[in-house]
Amino acid sequence: MRSAVIVFPASNCDRDAATALTQMTGAKPHMVWHQDSELPDVDLVVLPGGFSYGDYLRSGAMAAQSRIMREIKAHAEKGGAVLGICNGFQVLTESHLLPGALMRNADLKFVCRPVPLEVEETQSAFTRKYDKGQRVVFPVAHGEGNYFADDATLDRLEGEGRVMFRYAKGENPNGSARDIAGILNEKRNVLGLMPHPERVVDPLLGGTDGQAMFKSLIEALS
């Protein structure tokens, strides 16, 4: 599986994503600067966590205007896989590759801790190695992870099986509507989620619940 990680100003999880991809695939990803005009020939593009442009204006708003986003949109339109983690999820909503918006956490505080999740759907390239209803623990680290969309959009996401991860009951760290932690686009090739699967692929870091996501992608895209 060929992959690329996009590097924005103030990304701070780009190397985490690269390390996880290298460990899981055995091949180093391309590190692509946000103002590059070309995307390498890859199967997967990762938009990493961090604070692109210092979260100026809105989280992800300025990064969504970066030159490389034109190529990422074209990659997604052709069916290429895109994974947006934390700030990457914010970039995906700001660039309209995913519906809805990420707002300030309900308690207006930054949250950084492991959070239990439930796998809602396994019919995707990102989750096929999980079991439906499986409980996993991914860390979160965000101040604007409160997912919002109107009721019609939420109903459509639910009805089309596009809610991929949900915070376990009583564990919602940010106030996200319907406890949503991660969603797919209509073509099911773009995933955005606030928790960090790339931080739980090595037992030395405290867990391996993220491994199945990368194994899913390797199986689907190799």
mmCIF file of the C-alpha atoms, coordinates in Angstrom:
data_MODEL
# 
_entry.id   MODEL 
# 
loop_
_atom_site.group_PDB 
_atom_site.id 
_atom_site.type_symbol 
_atom_site.label_atom_id 
_atom_site.label_alt_id 
_atom_site.label_comp_id 
_atom_site.label_asym_id 
_atom_site.label_entity_id 
_atom_site.label_seq_id 
_atom_site.pdbx_PDB_ins_code 
_atom_site.Cartn_x 
_atom_site.Cartn_y 
_atom_site.Cartn_z 
_atom_site.occupancy 
_atom_site.B_iso_or_equiv 
_atom_site.pdbx_formal_charge 
_atom_site.auth_seq_id 
_atom_site.auth_comp_id 
_atom_site.auth_asym_id 
_atom_site.auth_atom_id 
_atom_site.pdbx_PDB_model_num 
ATOM 1   C CA . MET A 1 1   ? 0.000   0.000  0.000  1.00 0.00 ? 1   MET A CA 1 
ATOM 2   C CA . ARG A 1 2   ? 1.453   3.322  -1.087 1.00 0.00 ? 2   ARG A CA 1 
ATOM 3   C CA . SER A 1 3   ? 0.694   6.246  1.195  1.00 0.00 ? 3   SER A CA 1 
ATOM 4   C CA . ALA A 1 4   ? 1.294   9.947  1.734  1.00 0.00 ? 4   ALA A CA 1 
ATOM 5   C CA . VAL A 1 5   ? 1.042   12.172 4.799  1.00 0.00 ? 5   VAL A CA 1 
ATOM 6   C CA . ILE A 1 6   ? 0.258   15.849 4.269  1.00 0.00 ? 6   ILE A CA 1 
ATOM 7   C CA . VAL A 1 7   ? 2.314   18.307 6.305  1.00 0.00 ? 7   VAL A CA 1 
ATOM 8   C CA . PHE A 1 8   ? 0.687   21.624 7.208  1.00 0.00 ? 8   PHE A CA 1 
ATOM 9   C CA . PRO A 1 9   ? 2.250   24.478 9.187  1.00 0.00 ? 9   PRO A CA 1 
ATOM 10  C CA . ALA A 1 10  ? 1.815   23.464 12.861 1.00 0.00 ? 10  ALA A CA 1 
ATOM 11  C CA . SER A 1 11  ? 1.001   19.839 12.130 1.00 0.00 ? 11  SER A CA 1 
ATOM 12  C CA . ASN A 1 12  ? 2.183   17.887 15.152 1.00 0.00 ? 12  ASN A CA 1 
ATOM 13  C CA . CYS A 1 13  ? 0.998   14.368 14.379 1.00 0.00 ? 13  CYS A CA 1 
ATOM 14  C CA . ASP A 1 14  ? 2.422   14.018 10.869 1.00 0.00 ? 14  ASP A CA 1 
ATOM 15  C CA . ARG A 1 15  ? 5.405   12.050 12.164 1.00 0.00 ? 15  ARG A CA 1 
ATOM 16  C CA . ASP A 1 16  ? 3.118   9.946  14.375 1.00 0.00 ? 16  ASP A CA 1 
ATOM 17  C CA . ALA A 1 17  ? 1.131   8.999  11.277 1.00 0.00 ? 17  ALA A CA 1 
ATOM 18  C CA . ALA A 1 18  ? 4.300   8.328  9.293  1.00 0.00 ? 18  ALA A CA 1 
ATOM 19  C CA . THR A 1 19  ? 5.703   6.125  12.051 1.00 0.00 ? 19  THR A CA 1 
ATOM 20  C CA . ALA A 1 20  ? 2.477   4.112  12.269 1.00 0.00 ? 20  ALA A CA 1 
ATOM 21  C CA . LEU A 1 21  ? 2.319   3.654  8.495  1.00 0.00 ? 21  LEU A CA 1 
ATOM 22  C CA . THR A 1 22  ? 5.958   2.606  8.333  1.00 0.00 ? 22  THR A CA 1 
ATOM 23  C CA . GLN A 1 23  ? 5.501   0.146  11.174 1.00 0.00 ? 23  GLN A CA 1 
ATOM 24  C CA . MET A 1 24  ? 2.323   -1.373 9.751  1.00 0.00 ? 24  MET A CA 1 
ATOM 25  C CA . THR A 1 25  ? 3.211   -1.421 6.034  1.00 0.00 ? 25  THR A CA 1 
ATOM 26  C CA . GLY A 1 26  ? 6.978   -1.744 6.097  1.00 0.00 ? 26  GLY A CA 1 
ATOM 27  C CA . ALA A 1 27  ? 7.281   1.231  3.737  1.00 0.00 ? 27  ALA A CA 1 
ATOM 28  C CA . LYS A 1 28  ? 7.805   4.888  4.531  1.00 0.00 ? 28  LYS A CA 1 
ATOM 29  C CA . PRO A 1 29  ? 5.031   7.208  3.320  1.00 0.00 ? 29  PRO A CA 1 
ATOM 30  C CA . HIS A 1 30  ? 5.649   10.254 1.165  1.00 0.00 ? 30  HIS A CA 1 
ATOM 31  C CA . MET A 1 31  ? 5.707   13.413 3.281  1.00 0.00 ? 31  MET A CA 1 
ATOM 32  C CA . VAL A 1 32  ? 3.923   16.031 1.180  1.00 0.00 ? 32  VAL A CA 1 
ATOM 33  C CA . TRP A 1 33  ? 4.132   19.741 1.950  1.00 0.00 ? 33  TRP A CA 1 
ATOM 34  C CA . HIS A 1 34  ? 0.742   21.461 1.889  1.00 0.00 ? 34  HIS A CA 1 
ATOM 35  C CA . GLN A 1 35  ? 1.749   23.909 -0.843 1.00 0.00 ? 35  GLN A CA 1 
ATOM 36  C CA . ASP A 1 36  ? 3.026   21.239 -3.213 1.00 0.00 ? 36  ASP A CA 1 
ATOM 37  C CA . SER A 1 37  ? 1.081   21.203 -6.449 1.00 0.00 ? 37  SER A CA 1 
ATOM 38  C CA . GLU A 1 38  ? 1.306   17.465 -7.107 1.00 0.00 ? 38  GLU A CA 1 
ATOM 39  C CA . LEU A 1 39  ? 0.352   14.392 -5.120 1.00 0.00 ? 39  LEU A CA 1 
ATOM 40  C CA . PRO A 1 40  ? 2.455   11.240 -5.535 1.00 0.00 ? 40  PRO A CA 1 
ATOM 41  C CA . ASP A 1 41  ? 0.810   8.157  -7.005 1.00 0.00 ? 41  ASP A CA 1 
ATOM 42  C CA . VAL A 1 42  ? -0.514  6.663  -3.774 1.00 0.00 ? 42  VAL A CA 1 
ATOM 43  C CA . ASP A 1 43  ? -3.434  4.597  -2.522 1.00 0.00 ? 43  ASP A CA 1 
ATOM 44  C CA . LEU A 1 44  ? -3.950  6.427  0.781  1.00 0.00 ? 44  LEU A CA 1 
ATOM 45  C CA . VAL A 1 45  ? -3.608  10.068 1.794  1.00 0.00 ? 45  VAL A CA 1 
ATOM 46  C CA . VAL A 1 46  ? -3.503  10.921 5.515  1.00 0.00 ? 46  VAL A CA 1 
ATOM 47  C CA . LEU A 1 47  ? -4.372  14.367 6.818  1.00 0.00 ? 47  LEU A CA 1 
ATOM 48  C CA . PRO A 1 48  ? -2.800  14.313 10.303 1.00 0.00 ? 48  PRO A CA 1 
ATOM 49  C CA . GLY A 1 49  ? -3.665  15.909 13.609 1.00 0.00 ? 49  GLY A CA 1 
ATOM 50  C CA . GLY A 1 50  ? -2.237  19.130 14.918 1.00 0.00 ? 50  GLY A CA 1 
ATOM 51  C CA . PHE A 1 51  ? -3.080  22.801 14.781 1.00 0.00 ? 51  PHE A CA 1 
ATOM 52  C CA . SER A 1 52  ? -2.706  23.795 11.137 1.00 0.00 ? 52  SER A CA 1 
ATOM 53  C CA . TYR A 1 53  ? -2.145  27.542 10.865 1.00 0.00 ? 53  TYR A CA 1 
ATOM 54  C CA . GLY A 1 54  ? -2.494  27.708 14.649 1.00 0.00 ? 54  GLY A CA 1 
ATOM 55  C CA . ASP A 1 55  ? -6.252  27.063 14.293 1.00 0.00 ? 55  ASP A CA 1 
ATOM 56  C CA . TYR A 1 56  ? -6.560  30.664 13.079 1.00 0.00 ? 56  TYR A CA 1 
ATOM 57  C CA . LEU A 1 57  ? -10.113 31.642 12.006 1.00 0.00 ? 57  LEU A CA 1 
ATOM 58  C CA . ARG A 1 58  ? -11.474 28.095 12.578 1.00 0.00 ? 58  ARG A CA 1 
ATOM 59  C CA . SER A 1 59  ? -9.662  24.803 12.977 1.00 0.00 ? 59  SER A CA 1 
ATOM 60  C CA . GLY A 1 60  ? -8.859  23.512 9.490  1.00 0.00 ? 60  GLY A CA 1 
ATOM 61  C CA . ALA A 1 61  ? -10.314 26.536 7.676  1.00 0.00 ? 61  ALA A CA 1 
ATOM 62  C CA . MET A 1 62  ? -7.037  27.840 6.285  1.00 0.00 ? 62  MET A CA 1 
ATOM 63  C CA . ALA A 1 63  ? -5.535  24.402 5.647  1.00 0.00 ? 63  ALA A CA 1 
ATOM 64  C CA . ALA A 1 64  ? -8.591  23.591 3.527  1.00 0.00 ? 64  ALA A CA 1 
ATOM 65  C CA . GLN A 1 65  ? -7.416  26.296 1.108  1.00 0.00 ? 65  GLN A CA 1 
ATOM 66  C CA . SER A 1 66  ? -3.920  24.841 0.696  1.00 0.00 ? 66  SER A CA 1 
ATOM 67  C CA . ARG A 1 67  ? -2.773  24.070 -2.839 1.00 0.00 ? 67  ARG A CA 1 
ATOM 68  C CA . ILE A 1 68  ? -2.481  20.326 -2.239 1.00 0.00 ? 68  ILE A CA 1 
ATOM 69  C CA . MET A 1 69  ? -6.186  20.095 -1.344 1.00 0.00 ? 69  MET A CA 1 
ATOM 70  C CA . ARG A 1 70  ? -7.094  20.340 -5.033 1.00 0.00 ? 70  ARG A CA 1 
ATOM 71  C CA . GLU A 1 71  ? -5.103  17.180 -5.642 1.00 0.00 ? 71  GLU A CA 1 
ATOM 72  C CA . ILE A 1 72  ? -6.592  15.458 -2.599 1.00 0.00 ? 72  ILE A CA 1 
ATOM 73  C CA . LYS A 1 73  ? -10.108 16.227 -3.801 1.00 0.00 ? 73  LYS A CA 1 
ATOM 74  C CA . ALA A 1 74  ? -9.214  14.794 -7.215 1.00 0.00 ? 74  ALA A CA 1 
ATOM 75  C CA . HIS A 1 75  ? -7.704  11.718 -5.529 1.00 0.00 ? 75  HIS A CA 1 
ATOM 76  C CA . ALA A 1 76  ? -10.915 11.184 -3.540 1.00 0.00 ? 76  ALA A CA 1 
ATOM 77  C CA . GLU A 1 77  ? -13.096 11.755 -6.593 1.00 0.00 ? 77  GLU A CA 1 
ATOM 78  C CA . LYS A 1 78  ? -11.227 8.958  -8.395 1.00 0.00 ? 78  LYS A CA 1 
ATOM 79  C CA . GLY A 1 79  ? -11.903 6.631  -5.461 1.00 0.00 ? 79  GLY A CA 1 
ATOM 80  C CA . GLY A 1 80  ? -8.604  7.018  -3.626 1.00 0.00 ? 80  GLY A CA 1 
ATOM 81  C CA . ALA A 1 81  ? -8.681  6.601  0.138  1.00 0.00 ? 81  ALA A CA 1 
ATOM 82  C CA . VAL A 1 82  ? -8.342  9.639  2.419  1.00 0.00 ? 82  VAL A CA 1 
ATOM 83  C CA . LEU A 1 83  ? -8.008  9.454  6.201  1.00 0.00 ? 83  LEU A CA 1 
ATOM 84  C CA . GLY A 1 84  ? -8.374  12.638 8.248  1.00 0.00 ? 84  GLY A CA 1 
ATOM 85  C CA . ILE A 1 85  ? -7.436  12.370 11.925 1.00 0.00 ? 85  ILE A CA 1 
ATOM 86  C CA . CYS A 1 86  ? -8.325  15.108 14.450 1.00 0.00 ? 86  CYS A CA 1 
ATOM 87  C CA . ASN A 1 87  ? -7.246  18.321 12.688 1.00 0.00 ? 87  ASN A CA 1 
ATOM 88  C CA . GLY A 1 88  ? -7.423  16.288 9.482  1.00 0.00 ? 88  GLY A CA 1 
ATOM 89  C CA . PHE A 1 89  ? -11.123 15.649 10.163 1.00 0.00 ? 89  PHE A CA 1 
ATOM 90  C CA . GLN A 1 90  ? -11.584 19.390 10.631 1.00 0.00 ? 90  GLN A CA 1 
ATOM 91  C CA . VAL A 1 91  ? -9.851  20.025 7.292  1.00 0.00 ? 91  VAL A CA 1 
ATOM 92  C CA . LEU A 1 92  ? -12.128 17.495 5.582  1.00 0.00 ? 92  LEU A CA 1 
ATOM 93  C CA . THR A 1 93  ? -15.282 19.222 6.825  1.00 0.00 ? 93  THR A CA 1 
ATOM 94  C CA . GLU A 1 94  ? -13.936 22.688 5.980  1.00 0.00 ? 94  GLU A CA 1 
ATOM 95  C CA . SER A 1 95  ? -13.107 21.507 2.449  1.00 0.00 ? 95  SER A CA 1 
ATOM 96  C CA . HIS A 1 96  ? -16.564 19.859 2.136  1.00 0.00 ? 96  HIS A CA 1 
ATOM 97  C CA . LEU A 1 97  ? -15.167 16.399 1.583  1.00 0.00 ? 97  LEU A CA 1 
ATOM 98  C CA . LEU A 1 98  ? -17.257 15.452 4.615  1.00 0.00 ? 98  LEU A CA 1 
ATOM 99  C CA . PRO A 1 99  ? -20.501 17.026 5.880  1.00 0.00 ? 99  PRO A CA 1 
ATOM 100 C CA . GLY A 1 100 ? -20.974 18.891 9.136  1.00 0.00 ? 100 GLY A CA 1 
ATOM 101 C CA . ALA A 1 101 ? -18.565 20.908 11.263 1.00 0.00 ? 101 ALA A CA 1 
ATOM 102 C CA . LEU A 1 102 ? -16.311 20.519 14.297 1.00 0.00 ? 102 LEU A CA 1 
ATOM 103 C CA . MET A 1 103 ? -17.087 23.104 16.987 1.00 0.00 ? 103 MET A CA 1 
ATOM 104 C CA . ARG A 1 104 ? -15.562 23.989 20.344 1.00 0.00 ? 104 ARG A CA 1 
ATOM 105 C CA . ASN A 1 105 ? -15.855 21.234 22.924 1.00 0.00 ? 105 ASN A CA 1 
ATOM 106 C CA . ALA A 1 106 ? -19.049 21.558 24.931 1.00 0.00 ? 106 ALA A CA 1 
ATOM 107 C CA . ASP A 1 107 ? -17.189 22.392 28.148 1.00 0.00 ? 107 ASP A CA 1 
ATOM 108 C CA . LEU A 1 108 ? -14.846 24.795 26.286 1.00 0.00 ? 108 LEU A CA 1 
ATOM 109 C CA . LYS A 1 109 ? -11.829 22.861 27.561 1.00 0.00 ? 109 LYS A CA 1 
ATOM 110 C CA . PHE A 1 110 ? -9.085  21.014 25.726 1.00 0.00 ? 110 PHE A CA 1 
ATOM 111 C CA . VAL A 1 111 ? -9.396  17.276 26.328 1.00 0.00 ? 111 VAL A CA 1 
ATOM 112 C CA . CYS A 1 112 ? -6.466  14.851 26.126 1.00 0.00 ? 112 CYS A CA 1 
ATOM 113 C CA . ARG A 1 113 ? -7.022  11.277 27.306 1.00 0.00 ? 113 ARG A CA 1 
ATOM 114 C CA . PRO A 1 114 ? -7.857  7.749  26.138 1.00 0.00 ? 114 PRO A CA 1 
ATOM 115 C CA . VAL A 1 115 ? -11.540 7.401  25.243 1.00 0.00 ? 115 VAL A CA 1 
ATOM 116 C CA . PRO A 1 116 ? -13.605 4.212  24.741 1.00 0.00 ? 116 PRO A CA 1 
ATOM 117 C CA . LEU A 1 117 ? -15.279 3.950  21.336 1.00 0.00 ? 117 LEU A CA 1 
ATOM 118 C CA . GLU A 1 118 ? -17.633 1.524  19.671 1.00 0.00 ? 118 GLU A CA 1 
ATOM 119 C CA . VAL A 1 119 ? -17.168 0.410  16.074 1.00 0.00 ? 119 VAL A CA 1 
ATOM 120 C CA . GLU A 1 120 ? -20.495 1.129  14.376 1.00 0.00 ? 120 GLU A CA 1 
ATOM 121 C CA . GLU A 1 121 ? -19.812 -0.163 10.855 1.00 0.00 ? 121 GLU A CA 1 
ATOM 122 C CA . THR A 1 122 ? -17.304 -2.589 9.367  1.00 0.00 ? 122 THR A CA 1 
ATOM 123 C CA . GLN A 1 123 ? -18.294 -2.256 5.711  1.00 0.00 ? 123 GLN A CA 1 
ATOM 124 C CA . SER A 1 124 ? -15.449 0.013  4.676  1.00 0.00 ? 124 SER A CA 1 
ATOM 125 C CA . ALA A 1 125 ? -11.803 -0.129 3.701  1.00 0.00 ? 125 ALA A CA 1 
ATOM 126 C CA . PHE A 1 126 ? -11.003 1.468  7.061  1.00 0.00 ? 126 PHE A CA 1 
ATOM 127 C CA . THR A 1 127 ? -12.840 -0.855 9.427  1.00 0.00 ? 127 THR A CA 1 
ATOM 128 C CA . ARG A 1 128 ? -13.161 -4.306 7.835  1.00 0.00 ? 128 ARG A CA 1 
ATOM 129 C CA . LYS A 1 129 ? -10.757 -5.836 10.373 1.00 0.00 ? 129 LYS A CA 1 
ATOM 130 C CA . TYR A 1 130 ? -12.920 -4.724 13.316 1.00 0.00 ? 130 TYR A CA 1 
ATOM 131 C CA . ASP A 1 131 ? -16.086 -6.430 14.544 1.00 0.00 ? 131 ASP A CA 1 
ATOM 132 C CA . LYS A 1 132 ? -19.353 -4.506 14.527 1.00 0.00 ? 132 LYS A CA 1 
ATOM 133 C CA . GLY A 1 133 ? -19.999 -3.280 18.046 1.00 0.00 ? 133 GLY A CA 1 
ATOM 134 C CA . GLN A 1 134 ? -16.382 -3.878 19.091 1.00 0.00 ? 134 GLN A CA 1 
ATOM 135 C CA . ARG A 1 135 ? -15.210 -1.633 21.899 1.00 0.00 ? 135 ARG A CA 1 
ATOM 136 C CA . VAL A 1 136 ? -11.813 -0.009 21.358 1.00 0.00 ? 136 VAL A CA 1 
ATOM 137 C CA . VAL A 1 137 ? -9.831  2.718  23.088 1.00 0.00 ? 137 VAL A CA 1 
ATOM 138 C CA . PHE A 1 138 ? -8.201  5.532  21.116 1.00 0.00 ? 138 PHE A CA 1 
ATOM 139 C CA . PRO A 1 139 ? -6.677  8.691  22.625 1.00 0.00 ? 139 PRO A CA 1 
ATOM 140 C CA . VAL A 1 140 ? -8.152  12.105 21.875 1.00 0.00 ? 140 VAL A CA 1 
ATOM 141 C CA . ALA A 1 141 ? -6.409  15.480 22.026 1.00 0.00 ? 141 ALA A CA 1 
ATOM 142 C CA . HIS A 1 142 ? -8.529  18.384 20.850 1.00 0.00 ? 142 HIS A CA 1 
ATOM 143 C CA . GLY A 1 143 ? -10.319 21.553 21.807 1.00 0.00 ? 143 GLY A CA 1 
ATOM 144 C CA . GLU A 1 144 ? -12.705 21.609 18.831 1.00 0.00 ? 144 GLU A CA 1 
ATOM 145 C CA . GLY A 1 145 ? -14.004 18.087 18.383 1.00 0.00 ? 145 GLY A CA 1 
ATOM 146 C CA . ASN A 1 146 ? -17.711 18.687 18.927 1.00 0.00 ? 146 ASN A CA 1 
ATOM 147 C CA . TYR A 1 147 ? -19.253 17.256 15.741 1.00 0.00 ? 147 TYR A CA 1 
ATOM 148 C CA . PHE A 1 148 ? -22.331 19.119 14.544 1.00 0.00 ? 148 PHE A CA 1 
ATOM 149 C CA . ALA A 1 149 ? -24.685 18.642 11.611 1.00 0.00 ? 149 ALA A CA 1 
ATOM 150 C CA . ASP A 1 150 ? -28.367 19.332 11.095 1.00 0.00 ? 150 ASP A CA 1 
ATOM 151 C CA . ASP A 1 151 ? -30.848 16.564 11.870 1.00 0.00 ? 151 ASP A CA 1 
ATOM 152 C CA . ALA A 1 152 ? -31.396 15.704 8.195  1.00 0.00 ? 152 ALA A CA 1 
ATOM 153 C CA . THR A 1 153 ? -27.661 15.184 7.684  1.00 0.00 ? 153 THR A CA 1 
ATOM 154 C CA . LEU A 1 154 ? -27.337 13.157 10.877 1.00 0.00 ? 154 LEU A CA 1 
ATOM 155 C CA . ASP A 1 155 ? -30.287 10.978 9.852  1.00 0.00 ? 155 ASP A CA 1 
ATOM 156 C CA . ARG A 1 156 ? -28.721 10.439 6.438  1.00 0.00 ? 156 ARG A CA 1 
ATOM 157 C CA . LEU A 1 157 ? -25.366 9.480  7.950  1.00 0.00 ? 157 LEU A CA 1 
ATOM 158 C CA . GLU A 1 158 ? -27.088 7.021  10.264 1.00 0.00 ? 158 GLU A CA 1 
ATOM 159 C CA . GLY A 1 159 ? -29.368 5.615  7.573  1.00 0.00 ? 159 GLY A CA 1 
ATOM 160 C CA . GLU A 1 160 ? -26.556 5.094  5.073  1.00 0.00 ? 160 GLU A CA 1 
ATOM 161 C CA . GLY A 1 161 ? -24.285 3.403  7.600  1.00 0.00 ? 161 GLY A CA 1 
ATOM 162 C CA . ARG A 1 162 ? -21.713 6.200  7.449  1.00 0.00 ? 162 ARG A CA 1 
ATOM 163 C CA . VAL A 1 163 ? -21.190 6.658  11.188 1.00 0.00 ? 163 VAL A CA 1 
ATOM 164 C CA . MET A 1 164 ? -18.093 4.507  11.643 1.00 0.00 ? 164 MET A CA 1 
ATOM 165 C CA . PHE A 1 165 ? -17.136 5.193  15.261 1.00 0.00 ? 165 PHE A CA 1 
ATOM 166 C CA . ARG A 1 166 ? -19.181 6.401  18.196 1.00 0.00 ? 166 ARG A CA 1 
ATOM 167 C CA . TYR A 1 167 ? -18.070 7.398  21.680 1.00 0.00 ? 167 TYR A CA 1 
ATOM 168 C CA . ALA A 1 168 ? -19.151 4.718  24.134 1.00 0.00 ? 168 ALA A CA 1 
ATOM 169 C CA . LYS A 1 169 ? -22.176 5.550  26.260 1.00 0.00 ? 169 LYS A CA 1 
ATOM 170 C CA . GLY A 1 170 ? -21.287 8.127  28.877 1.00 0.00 ? 170 GLY A CA 1 
ATOM 171 C CA . GLU A 1 171 ? -17.802 8.696  27.397 1.00 0.00 ? 171 GLU A CA 1 
ATOM 172 C CA . ASN A 1 172 ? -18.475 11.549 24.931 1.00 0.00 ? 172 ASN A CA 1 
ATOM 173 C CA . PRO A 1 173 ? -15.571 13.959 25.607 1.00 0.00 ? 173 PRO A CA 1 
ATOM 174 C CA . ASN A 1 174 ? -16.735 16.923 23.546 1.00 0.00 ? 174 ASN A CA 1 
ATOM 175 C CA . GLY A 1 175 ? -20.516 16.996 23.131 1.00 0.00 ? 175 GLY A CA 1 
ATOM 176 C CA . SER A 1 176 ? -20.592 15.579 19.585 1.00 0.00 ? 176 SER A CA 1 
ATOM 177 C CA . ALA A 1 177 ? -24.074 15.049 18.194 1.00 0.00 ? 177 ALA A CA 1 
ATOM 178 C CA . ARG A 1 178 ? -25.277 11.468 18.726 1.00 0.00 ? 178 ARG A CA 1 
ATOM 179 C CA . ASP A 1 179 ? -21.854 10.614 20.211 1.00 0.00 ? 179 ASP A CA 1 
ATOM 180 C CA . ILE A 1 180 ? -20.360 10.569 16.708 1.00 0.00 ? 180 ILE A CA 1 
ATOM 181 C CA . ALA A 1 181 ? -16.575 10.136 16.625 1.00 0.00 ? 181 ALA A CA 1 
ATOM 182 C CA . GLY A 1 182 ? -15.993 9.349  12.947 1.00 0.00 ? 182 GLY A CA 1 
ATOM 183 C CA . ILE A 1 183 ? -17.874 9.432  9.631  1.00 0.00 ? 183 ILE A CA 1 
ATOM 184 C CA . LEU A 1 184 ? -17.527 8.403  5.980  1.00 0.00 ? 184 LEU A CA 1 
ATOM 185 C CA . ASN A 1 185 ? -18.360 10.268 2.788  1.00 0.00 ? 185 ASN A CA 1 
ATOM 186 C CA . GLU A 1 186 ? -21.003 8.989  0.368  1.00 0.00 ? 186 GLU A CA 1 
ATOM 187 C CA . LYS A 1 187 ? -18.459 7.033  -1.705 1.00 0.00 ? 187 LYS A CA 1 
ATOM 188 C CA . ARG A 1 188 ? -17.134 5.449  1.516  1.00 0.00 ? 188 ARG A CA 1 
ATOM 189 C CA . ASN A 1 189 ? -13.508 6.224  0.645  1.00 0.00 ? 189 ASN A CA 1 
ATOM 190 C CA . VAL A 1 190 ? -12.992 9.280  2.898  1.00 0.00 ? 190 VAL A CA 1 
ATOM 191 C CA . LEU A 1 191 ? -12.965 8.835  6.681  1.00 0.00 ? 191 LEU A CA 1 
ATOM 192 C CA . GLY A 1 192 ? -12.708 11.582 9.267  1.00 0.00 ? 192 GLY A CA 1 
ATOM 193 C CA . LEU A 1 193 ? -12.420 10.899 12.990 1.00 0.00 ? 193 LEU A CA 1 
ATOM 194 C CA . MET A 1 194 ? -11.332 12.895 16.021 1.00 0.00 ? 194 MET A CA 1 
ATOM 195 C CA . PRO A 1 195 ? -9.621  10.083 18.022 1.00 0.00 ? 195 PRO A CA 1 
ATOM 196 C CA . HIS A 1 196 ? -6.083  9.026  17.076 1.00 0.00 ? 196 HIS A CA 1 
ATOM 197 C CA . PRO A 1 197 ? -5.714  5.422  15.803 1.00 0.00 ? 197 PRO A CA 1 
ATOM 198 C CA . GLU A 1 198 ? -2.074  6.088  14.843 1.00 0.00 ? 198 GLU A CA 1 
ATOM 199 C CA . ARG A 1 199 ? -1.202  6.489  18.528 1.00 0.00 ? 199 ARG A CA 1 
ATOM 200 C CA . VAL A 1 200 ? -2.319  2.956  19.409 1.00 0.00 ? 200 VAL A CA 1 
ATOM 201 C CA . VAL A 1 201 ? -0.463  0.685  17.009 1.00 0.00 ? 201 VAL A CA 1 
ATOM 202 C CA . ASP A 1 202 ? 2.441   -0.171 19.333 1.00 0.00 ? 202 ASP A CA 1 
ATOM 203 C CA . PRO A 1 203 ? 2.036   -1.802 22.755 1.00 0.00 ? 203 PRO A CA 1 
ATOM 204 C CA . LEU A 1 204 ? 4.950   0.288  23.999 1.00 0.00 ? 204 LEU A CA 1 
ATOM 205 C CA . LEU A 1 205 ? 2.683   3.327  23.577 1.00 0.00 ? 205 LEU A CA 1 
ATOM 206 C CA . GLY A 1 206 ? -0.125  1.830  25.625 1.00 0.00 ? 206 GLY A CA 1 
ATOM 207 C CA . GLY A 1 207 ? -2.336  -0.059 23.191 1.00 0.00 ? 207 GLY A CA 1 
ATOM 208 C CA . THR A 1 208 ? -2.821  -1.682 19.792 1.00 0.00 ? 208 THR A CA 1 
ATOM 209 C CA . ASP A 1 209 ? -6.492  -0.978 19.057 1.00 0.00 ? 209 ASP A CA 1 
ATOM 210 C CA . GLY A 1 210 ? -5.515  1.175  16.070 1.00 0.00 ? 210 GLY A CA 1 
ATOM 211 C CA . GLN A 1 211 ? -3.709  -1.646 14.285 1.00 0.00 ? 211 GLN A CA 1 
ATOM 212 C CA . ALA A 1 212 ? -6.912  -3.044 12.791 1.00 0.00 ? 212 ALA A CA 1 
ATOM 213 C CA . MET A 1 213 ? -7.550  0.206  10.902 1.00 0.00 ? 213 MET A CA 1 
ATOM 214 C CA . PHE A 1 214 ? -4.185  0.040  9.170  1.00 0.00 ? 214 PHE A CA 1 
ATOM 215 C CA . LYS A 1 215 ? -4.539  -3.694 8.558  1.00 0.00 ? 215 LYS A CA 1 
ATOM 216 C CA . SER A 1 216 ? -7.948  -2.982 7.015  1.00 0.00 ? 216 SER A CA 1 
ATOM 217 C CA . LEU A 1 217 ? -6.447  -0.402 4.675  1.00 0.00 ? 217 LEU A CA 1 
ATOM 218 C CA . ILE A 1 218 ? -3.546  -2.661 3.721  1.00 0.00 ? 218 ILE A CA 1 
ATOM 219 C CA . GLU A 1 219 ? -5.951  -5.481 2.845  1.00 0.00 ? 219 GLU A CA 1 
ATOM 220 C CA . ALA A 1 220 ? -8.274  -3.206 0.891  1.00 0.00 ? 220 ALA A CA 1 
ATOM 221 C CA . LEU A 1 221 ? -5.683  -1.157 -0.976 1.00 0.00 ? 221 LEU A CA 1 
ATOM 222 C CA . SER A 1 222 ? -2.732  -3.451 -1.581 1.00 0.00 ? 222 SER A CA 1 
# 
